[in-house]
Amino acid sequence: MDVEGNSGDPHNGFFNELVKRLKEEQQADIGLVLILEAHLLTLTPTDDAVGQAKDAILKLAAERAIPAKSEVASE
């Protein structure tokens, strides 16, 4: 399996391939995969990448915890 990305760096190719496979996985949580891709699955994560990922995950969880307006109206 060739995992080199556009930059020719095999590590970058690994991350790209991992994200691609996660997105294709039927049971994968795409919202979570996108957060991981944006903050952690990168060659050069920021110094506060874990904190940013945590904040994004908490925001996603909060959005999912609030029922849709149509669900509330039908109860």
C-alpha positions in Angstrom: 0.0 0.0 0.0 1.4 3.4 -1.0 0.7 5.8 1.7 2.7 8.8 0.5 0.6 12.0 0.3 1.0 14.9 -2.1 4.0 16.3 -0.2 5.9 13.0 -0.7 6.2 12.6 3.1 5.1 9.0 4.1 3.8 10.2 7.4 1.5 12.7 5.7 0.3 9.9 3.4 -0.4 7.8 6.4 -2.6 10.4 8.0 -4.4 11.0 4.7 -5.0 7.3 4.2 -6.2 6.9 7.8 -8.7 9.8 7.5 -9.9 8.5 4.1 -10.5 5.0 5.5 -12.3 6.3 8.6 -14.6 8.4 6.4 -15.4 5.3 4.4 -16.2 3.2 7.4 -19.9 2.8 7.9 -19.8 2.8 11.6 -17.5 5.8 11.9 -18.8 9.0 13.4 -18.0 11.4 10.6 -18.3 14.5 12.9 -15.6 13.0 15.2 -13.5 12.0 12.2 -13.6 15.6 10.9 -12.5 16.9 14.3 -9.6 14.4 14.5 -8.6 15.3 10.9 -8.7 19.0 11.6 -6.8 19.0 14.9 -4.8 15.8 15.5 -4.3 13.7 12.4 -1.8 16.1 10.9 2.0 16.3 10.6 2.2 19.7 12.4 -0.5 19.9 15.0 -0.6 23.1 16.9 0.6 23.4 20.5 -3.0 23.4 21.7 -4.3 20.8 19.3 -5.6 18.5 22.0 -7.4 21.3 23.7 -8.9 22.5 20.4 -10.0 18.9 19.7 -11.5 18.6 23.1 -13.4 21.9 22.7 -14.7 20.8 19.3 -15.8 17.4 20.7 -17.6 19.0 23.6 -19.4 21.4 21.2 -20.4 18.4 19.0 -21.7 16.6 22.0 -23.7 19.6 23.2 -25.2 20.0 19.7 -26.2 16.4 19.6 -27.7 16.5 23.1 -30.1 19.2 22.2 -33.1 17.6 20.5 -34.2 18.9 17.1 -37.1 21.4 17.3 -39.3 19.0 15.3 -38.7 16.3 17.9 -39.6 18.6 20.8 -42.8 19.8 19.0 -44.0 16.2 18.3 -43.8 15.2 22.0 
